[in-house]
Amino acid sequence: MHSLYPSTINYHTRHTRLDLPLQPCLHITMFPREPYKGPTRKLVLAFDVGTTFSGVSYCMLDPGEVPVIRGVARYPAQESIGGDSKIPSILYYDPQGHVRAVGAETLQPHVIEQAEEEGWVKLAWWKLHLRAKHLPSSHIRDDDIEPLPQGKSAVEVLADFMRYLFQCARTYIQESHLNFWGSVENSIEFVLTHPNGWEGQQQQQIRRAVELAGLISSKEEQSHVHLLTEGEASLHFCVTNVIASNILSTTPMDVSDYSDEEDNQSDSQGVIVVDAGGGTIDLSAYSMKLSPTSFEEIAPAECCLQGSVFVTSRARTLLRSSEQYSDPKIIAQMVDIFDKSTKLRFRKLDEPSYIKFGTIRDKDPKYDIRSGQLKLAGQDVADLFEPSIKAIIEAFKQQRRATSTAINMVCLVGGFAASDWLFTRLQEYFLPLGISFCRPDAHANKAVADGAVSFYIDHLVSSRVARATYGIECNTPYDSLDPEHLARESKSYINVAGVRRIPGYFESILRKGTQVSELREFRKSFHTTRTSRAACKSHSTDIMCYKGTLQEPQWLDVERSSFSTLCRIRADLSELSRTLRPKKSPIDQSNYYQIEFDVIILFGHTELKAQISWEEKGVEMRSPASIVYDE
């Protein structure tokens, strides 16, 4: 971790909603970014592939120079020259499955016309095809997401989109920094973000897409690919742009009221970052320590599929329910206008909203249509937001319950954070709790991409929290005094070593909610028996995951649906097998062999890994570390 130079400032505000400079809400420790200490020049590229919009940020690392985070601010077909840091996450495919237009190109009238004439397939919200299965998604309708083109998988679409982003980034950097690209094209570190709720399986899909996109040329180069949750990326953005930056002296902020109590003088303060995006809303909770400045995750990350696209989806359902609209094209046009303007402009419950969809001559007072505009009551629009707002509040409560650290501050970032109604409703909840609530006015939609670069160069989070309980299935020794064992006595058996055992026992190695530093290992010892030496040459073990409500899950036949097999780890024990000595079975005096081993779970940086260890001639040996993911 970089050394940080303290410069503590006390900020306090008594306003309920401000658009003023210099209004953060905690004791803040400011720090300068140190010069890059690496031996050679590097380029860090961070991709934020969102459900609705995507962007790229980058940093040129030169030895001895202070890193500066920049955004790719120019893309093909953009109307705002040099200003916009994001493009729509939309692609057009022709009937042969070839990419024909991406991003802002898809909004051009001649592209839309050509797409209709030639039967191109338009893909928007396609990222939802990759969503984690365990996230509640009953509110997602089949027609919310366009089907993938025939013969195309979601991973291949992701690869096509990332290839385009990479090409745009390369062109922008080549045009903006002369003679730089050639010196780093073989020294690029990629940081790719994903929702908090995405786990091993989705991480594997991202890594596969990186290869398909040609960002790296072999599996060996995966060490240059770094995966990160959008929540942690947003934290880094907030730290360097909101929580602990002297930029606050000039950056406008929206700030909610802070309690009248004395400023918290404790060593750590609780911060929750709410990344409200298009598809998901991610909440991440951290304690901020000031001397030295560092962050530790203090509660399992939360993720809910209630981003801004679902407000639009509910608007579509509302418009379809009206007797006035039966033409799908008119409904699609109205939904598009709602998504781009009405949704963002909505501010007050007692003010109606309007969807302009026709000409000034279009009117039907019976259906609140005047001058080509549909009038919607403020309450009806507010109701479209409510499920998303409730999801954020419930996720906040869950994180607050999971930690003993008092939450002092909540930061709202992401594209959905631009909604004043979302901010106002959340402010109404946090204000009475004495919790400071803020959002950066400018560049909040860059939070994930910029924060992902900051993650690579600043690395502020020193520990994370396990989001589930991990362990393995094993056969446990039978205990006649244990009621749980007695209830399963019919399943017991006597093994070759003469020990009565019960199958289906879950031995946890890493429990949900455990705070884990990056270097800490979690291990437990096990043994297995084999009837021949040849059978001892290898061993494999399934890593399992429990996501139920029990604090200490022990049996696989209790809440069976809450258990899943994540991956299989394998160990080559051929050398060890030669040193094993046979034992005599007390049952029939036959030979058997016993293998002693440990199962190790490593939290690593942002991906969970597991491996087997054993001893050979007094030296610890280890299997290759496998990334834990659903097969």
SVG drawing of the C-alpha trace seen along z (x, -y; Angstrom):
<svg xmlns="http://www.w3.org/2000/svg" viewBox="-62 -26 75 87">
<polyline fill="none" stroke="black" stroke-width="0.4" points="0.0,0.0 1.2,-3.5 2.4,-5.6 -0.1,-8.4 0.5,-11.9 -2.2,-12.9 -3.8,-16.3 -7.0,-15.9 -9.8,-18.4 -13.1,-18.6 -16.1,-19.3 -19.6,-19.8 -22.8,-20.8 -26.2,-21.8 -28.0,-21.8 -30.6,-19.3 -29.7,-19.6 -26.9,-21.7 -25.2,-22.3 -22.2,-24.0 -18.5,-23.4 -16.6,-22.0 -19.3,-20.0 -18.1,-16.5 -19.2,-15.1 -16.5,-13.3 -13.0,-13.7 -11.0,-13.5 -7.4,-12.4 -6.0,-13.8 -3.2,-12.2 -1.1,-12.8 -0.6,-10.0 3.0,-8.8 5.2,-8.6 5.1,-5.3 7.9,-3.1 7.9,-0.4 11.0,0.2 9.4,-0.1 6.6,-2.1 3.1,-0.5 -0.4,-1.3 -3.4,-0.5 -6.7,-0.1 -9.9,0.2 -13.2,1.3 -16.6,0.5 -19.0,2.6 -22.4,1.5 -25.9,2.6 -26.8,-0.7 -23.5,-2.6 -19.9,-1.7 -16.6,-3.5 -12.8,-3.2 -10.3,-4.9 -6.6,-4.6 -3.3,-5.6 0.1,-5.9 2.6,-4.7 6.1,-6.2 8.8,-5.4 9.2,-8.4 6.1,-10.2 2.9,-10.7 0.1,-8.7 -2.9,-10.6 -6.2,-8.9 -7.8,-9.9 -10.9,-8.8 -11.3,-8.0 -13.5,-10.9 -13.9,-10.4 -15.7,-7.6 -17.0,-7.2 -20.2,-9.0 -20.4,-10.9 -22.4,-14.2 -20.7,-15.9 -17.1,-16.5 -14.5,-15.7 -17.0,-15.6 -18.7,-12.3 -16.8,-9.5 -19.4,-6.8 -21.2,-5.1 -24.4,-3.1 -23.9,0.6 -25.6,1.4 -24.6,3.6 -26.1,4.3 -25.4,7.8 -26.2,8.7 -27.9,12.0 -24.5,13.7 -23.6,12.8 -21.1,10.0 -20.9,6.8 -22.1,3.9 -22.4,1.0 -21.5,0.4 -22.1,-2.3 -23.0,-5.8 -22.9,-4.5 -26.1,-2.6 -28.0,-5.9 -27.2,-7.3 -30.4,-7.6 -28.7,-6.1 -27.5,-3.1 -31.1,-2.6 -32.5,-2.7 -29.9,-0.3 -30.5,2.1 -34.3,2.2 -33.7,2.7 -31.1,5.5 -32.6,7.3 -29.9,6.5 -30.4,7.6 -30.2,4.9 -28.8,5.9 -29.4,3.6 -29.3,4.7 -27.5,7.9 -25.3,7.8 -28.4,9.2 -27.9,12.5 -24.7,12.9 -26.4,12.2 -25.7,14.5 -28.4,17.2 -28.6,16.7 -29.7,13.0 -33.5,12.6 -34.8,11.9 -38.5,12.8 -39.3,9.2 -37.3,9.5 -39.7,10.2 -38.6,12.3 -39.2,9.3 -37.1,7.0 -34.0,8.5 -33.5,9.0 -32.7,12.6 -29.1,13.2 -28.4,13.6 -28.5,17.2 -25.2,18.9 -23.9,16.1 -23.3,16.6 -23.4,13.8 -19.7,14.3 -19.1,13.8 -21.2,10.6 -19.1,9.4 -15.9,10.2 -17.2,8.2 -18.0,5.2 -14.7,5.3 -12.8,5.5 -14.6,2.4 -13.8,0.6 -10.2,1.6 -10.0,0.3 -11.5,-3.0 -9.1,-3.3 -6.1,-2.6 -7.1,-5.2 -7.8,-7.8 -4.5,-7.3 -2.6,-7.2 -4.1,-10.6 -3.8,-12.1 -0.3,-11.0 2.1,-10.9 4.7,-8.1 3.3,-6.6 1.3,-3.6 4.2,-1.8 6.2,-1.8 3.4,0.0 1.4,2.1 3.0,5.2 2.9,3.8 -0.8,3.4 -2.6,4.2 -6.3,4.7 -8.8,4.1 -12.3,5.3 -15.2,4.6 -18.4,6.6 -21.4,6.3 -21.0,7.3 -23.3,10.3 -21.2,11.8 -19.0,14.6 -16.6,17.2 -18.6,18.4 -19.1,14.8 -15.5,14.0 -14.5,17.0 -16.8,15.8 -15.1,12.4 -11.7,13.9 -12.8,16.1 -14.2,13.0 -10.9,11.2 -9.2,13.9 -11.8,14.0 -11.6,10.3 -7.8,10.6 -6.9,8.3 -4.5,11.1 -3.0,13.8 -2.8,16.7 -4.0,18.1 -0.5,17.3 -1.2,13.6 -4.3,13.8 -1.9,12.6 -2.3,9.2 -6.1,9.3 -7.4,8.1 -11.1,8.5 -12.8,6.2 -16.3,5.6 -18.0,2.4 -18.6,1.6 -14.9,1.7 -14.1,-0.3 -16.6,-2.9 -15.1,-3.1 -11.7,-4.0 -13.4,-6.7 -15.1,-8.1 -11.8,-8.0 -9.8,-9.9 -12.6,-12.2 -15.1,-12.6 -14.1,-11.3 -10.4,-12.2 -9.4,-14.7 -8.8,-18.4 -10.7,-18.5 -13.7,-18.9 -12.7,-22.5 -13.9,-23.1 -16.2,-20.1 -20.0,-20.7 -21.6,-18.1 -25.1,-17.1 -25.0,-16.6 -27.7,-15.6 -27.9,-16.7 -25.4,-15.5 -26.3,-14.9 -25.7,-17.6 -23.6,-15.2 -19.9,-15.7 -17.8,-14.5 -16.9,-10.8 -13.3,-10.7 -12.9,-7.0 -10.1,-5.3 -12.4,-4.1 -15.6,-5.3 -18.1,-3.3 -18.7,-4.2 -21.2,-2.5 -20.9,-3.1 -24.1,-2.7 -23.2,-2.2 -26.6,-2.7 -26.2,-1.5 -28.3,-0.5 -28.8,3.2 -27.6,3.7 -27.3,1.6 -24.3,2.6 -23.7,1.7 -20.3,2.1 -19.5,1.3 -16.1,0.3 -14.4,-1.0 -12.0,-3.9 -9.0,-4.1 -7.2,-7.4 -3.7,-6.6 -2.6,-5.4 -5.5,-5.7 -6.8,-2.3 -10.1,-0.6 -11.4,2.8 -14.6,4.3 -16.9,4.8 -20.0,6.6 -20.7,9.0 -21.3,7.0 -24.9,6.6 -26.2,6.7 -29.7,6.3 -31.1,6.4 -33.0,3.1 -31.0,0.6 -32.4,-2.1 -33.4,0.1 -36.1,1.7 -37.7,-1.7 -38.0,-1.9 -39.3,1.7 -42.0,0.8 -42.9,-2.3 -43.3,0.0 -45.7,2.2 -47.6,-0.9 -48.0,-2.3 -49.0,1.1 -51.8,1.3 -53.5,-1.8 -56.3,-1.1 -55.1,-4.0 -51.8,-2.4 -51.8,0.8 -49.2,0.0 -45.9,1.5 -43.9,-1.1 -45.6,-4.0 -45.1,-2.3 -41.4,-1.7 -41.1,-5.4 -42.7,-6.5 -40.6,-4.1 -37.4,-5.5 -38.4,-9.1 -39.3,-8.2 -35.9,-6.5 -33.9,-9.4 -35.6,-12.4 -38.8,-11.8 -37.1,-9.5 -34.2,-11.8 -36.2,-15.0 -38.7,-13.6 -38.2,-15.4 -41.4,-16.0 -44.3,-13.9 -46.8,-16.7 -45.6,-17.6 -46.8,-15.7 -44.4,-14.3 -44.7,-14.4 -43.7,-12.0 -43.6,-13.8 -44.3,-11.3 -46.3,-13.0 -47.0,-16.3 -48.6,-19.4 -51.9,-18.4 -52.1,-15.1 -54.5,-15.4 -57.0,-13.2 -57.9,-14.8 -59.6,-11.5 -56.1,-9.9 -54.2,-13.1 -52.7,-13.6 -52.3,-17.3 -50.0,-18.8 -48.4,-15.5 -47.5,-14.9 -48.8,-12.2 -49.3,-13.5 -48.4,-11.1 -49.3,-11.8 -46.3,-12.3 -47.4,-9.4 -47.5,-7.1 -43.9,-8.0 -42.8,-7.7 -44.2,-4.2 -42.0,-3.2 -38.9,-4.0 -40.2,-2.5 -39.0,1.1 -35.4,-0.1 -35.5,-2.5 -36.8,0.3 -34.1,2.6 -31.4,0.1 -32.8,-0.5 -33.1,3.2 -29.6,3.9 -28.4,1.0 -30.2,2.5 -28.6,5.9 -25.1,4.4 -25.7,2.3 -26.9,5.4 -23.8,7.4 -21.3,5.0 -20.6,3.5 -18.9,0.5 -21.2,-2.6 -22.1,-3.8 -21.3,-7.5 -21.5,-8.1 -23.2,-6.9 -21.9,-7.8 -24.3,-7.5 -22.5,-7.1 -23.3,-5.5 -25.5,-6.6 -28.8,-6.1 -27.4,-8.5 -28.2,-11.3 -31.9,-10.9 -32.9,-13.7 -35.9,-11.6 -33.7,-8.7 -31.4,-11.0 -34.3,-12.8 -36.0,-9.5 -32.8,-8.1 -32.0,-11.3 -35.4,-11.2 -34.3,-7.8 -30.7,-8.5 -31.2,-12.0 -33.2,-10.9 -30.5,-8.3 -27.9,-11.0 -26.0,-9.6 -24.2,-11.9 -25.4,-11.2 -23.7,-12.6 -23.2,-12.2 -20.6,-13.9 -22.4,-16.3 -19.8,-15.8 -18.6,-12.6 -20.4,-10.2 -20.9,-7.9 -17.1,-7.6 -16.9,-6.3 -16.4,-2.6 -13.9,-3.0 -11.8,-5.7 -12.0,-3.8 -10.9,-0.6 -7.6,-2.3 -7.3,-3.7 -7.6,-0.1 -4.6,0.9 -2.3,-2.0 -3.6,-2.9 -4.8,0.5 -6.6,-1.0 -8.6,2.0 -6.6,4.3 -9.3,6.9 -12.6,8.1 -15.5,10.1 -16.6,13.6 -20.0,13.4 -20.9,17.1 -19.7,20.1 -17.2,22.3 -16.2,25.9 -16.2,29.5 -18.4,32.5 -16.9,35.2 -17.8,38.3 -17.7,37.5 -17.0,40.0 -20.2,41.3 -21.0,40.0 -23.8,42.0 -24.3,39.2 -25.1,36.6 -28.8,36.3 -28.0,35.3 -25.9,38.4 -28.6,40.6 -31.1,39.2 -28.8,40.3 -27.7,43.6 -29.3,45.5 -26.9,43.8 -23.7,44.7 -21.2,47.2 -17.9,48.7 -14.9,47.8 -11.9,50.0 -10.1,48.6 -12.9,49.9 -14.3,46.4 -18.1,45.9 -18.8,42.7 -21.8,40.7 -21.7,39.2 -23.2,35.9 -21.4,33.7 -20.4,30.2 -17.1,29.0 -16.8,25.3 -13.4,23.8 -14.3,20.1 -17.6,18.8 -19.7,16.0 -19.0,12.6 -15.4,13.5 -13.0,10.6 -10.1,11.8 -6.8,10.0 -5.3,10.6 -2.4,12.8 -4.5,14.8 -5.1,18.5 -8.0,20.7 -7.2,24.4 -8.5,27.5 -7.0,31.0 -8.6,34.1 -7.7,37.6 -9.0,40.3 -8.4,44.0 -7.7,46.1 -7.4,49.8 -4.5,49.7 -1.3,47.7 -2.2,47.0 -5.4,45.3 -3.3,42.9 -1.5,41.3 -4.0,38.4 -6.8,36.9 -9.6,34.5 -12.0,32.5 -15.1,30.5 -15.3,27.0 -18.9,26.3 -20.7,23.1 -23.6,22.5 -25.8,19.4 -28.6,20.2 -29.6,18.6 -27.8,21.0 -24.8,19.6 -23.1,23.0 -24.3,25.3 -23.3,28.9 -25.5,31.3 -26.2,31.3 -29.7,32.7 -30.7,29.5 -31.5,26.7 -30.1,28.8 -31.0,26.1 -28.7,23.7 -25.6,25.8 -23.8,25.8 -20.6,27.3 -18.3,24.6 -15.3,26.3 -13.1,29.4 -9.4,29.1 -7.0,31.8 -3.6,32.8 -0.9,35.0 0.2,37.3 2.3,39.8 5.5,38.9 3.7,39.2 2.1,42.5 5.5,44.2 6.2,43.3 2.9,44.4 3.0,47.5 0.1,50.0 -2.1,50.3 -4.1,53.4 -7.9,53.2 -9.3,54.4 -12.2,55.8 -10.6,58.3 -6.8,57.7 -6.5,56.4 -4.1,53.6 -5.3,50.0 -3.6,46.6 -4.3,43.3 -3.7,39.9 -3.4,36.8 -4.0,33.5 -5.2,29.9 -7.7,28.0 -6.7,24.3 -9.0,21.4 -7.3,18.2 -9.2,15.0 -6.4,13.5 -7.2,10.1 -10.7,10.2 -11.1,13.8 -11.5,16.8 -9.0,19.6 -8.6,23.1 -5.8,25.7 -4.8,28.9 -1.6,29.2 0.3,32.3 3.7,33.2 6.4,35.1 9.5,36.0 8.8,33.2 8.2,30.5 4.8,29.0 3.6,29.5 0.7,27.7 -1.6,28.3 -2.1,25.4 -4.6,22.9 -7.9,23.1 -10.3,20.2 -13.5,21.1 -16.5,20.9 -19.7,22.7 -19.1,25.3"/>
</svg>
